Amino acid sequence: MKRRALAPFRTPGYFRRTYFSGRLFVFACFLGQTVFIAASLSSCSTPPVLIQKAAPEIKTQIFDKGMRPPEASPPEHNDCANTHWHYGITPVISYDTKLRERVSDGEEVVIKITKIDIKLNLEVTMWLPEKASEDVIAHEKGHAAICLDAYKNAETYAKAAADAFIGKEIRARGSDFETTIKRALSDVKQEMVRTYNEETVVRANFTAGLYDRITVTDHAAAKVDQKVSDAEIEYQRILPQLKVRREEEEQELLRRQEELQKKREEAKKAKSSANSATSSETSPAASPDKSLR
């Protein structure tokens, strides 16, 4: 038997659900009177990855050319000016403990990553001598522009790095619970930072090198924008080759680490066997049975 749908405001009593900006408001109507009985029930949960991206900070520091301060050294492409940059990323990781048990050398834990909050920032400092020429100032602004371009999609890169760990279980061992948790979280943070830096720091560093090479013989202020664009296009062109080279280097590093770990385990086993043999040789002989004397 089919049920007939009840028309709004035609029955003595019914509930109506209304959504405004993702929130659920419930109304009740009894005998023609509408009464608000519940509100502000969130219809969506907090996302597992939250990114806070600060506005980039660009600073200019002036110094006496004959007295370059330590923080302005070493010069990157000439002895009169250079630009420094720092891409900051601070992850805060939330987790659930899935396993905690004692083992022979301490504790073993398994945690599940549930939420990651990340703060991002970019600091760029242009070091310029007093009375710097227009061309020199423009060149350093070109470096700042490269840094800003690499920072434009920083939140996308950070989110991708974090998404790879959401819901993932991490196993670690340590001398105690606190040390083990710190080690597990440190490994996650290091991998996230490495992934993020590949898309920001590595890009800015490599593009800056290309930019300096392009402008080594011609760094006129009027041509800076074009030179920056040329350097960024060249970076994108060779990026696939760089990724292949980076993967090969990572695989080689992993292979060496595995070989080193294998040698350590073999050395540990050999030492244990040697100690057992020495212990057997130096143990006192059993006393003869008095009844046989």
Buried (B, 14 or more C-beta within 10 A) or exposed (E): EEEEEEEEEEEEEBEEEEEEEEEBBEBBBEEEEEEEEEEEEEEEEEEBBBBEBEEBEBEBEEBEEEEBEEEBEEEBBEEBBBBBBEBEBEBEBEBEEEEEEEEEEBBBBBBBBEBBBBBBBBBBBBBBBEEBBEBBBBBBBBBBBBBBBBBEEBBEBBBBBBEBBBEEEBEBBBEEBEBBBEBBBEEBBEEBBEBBBBBBBBBBBBBBBBBBEBBEEEBEBEBBEEBBBBBBEBBEEEEEEBEEEEEEEEEEEEEEEEEEEEEEEEEEEEEEEEEEEEEEEEEEEEEEEEEEE
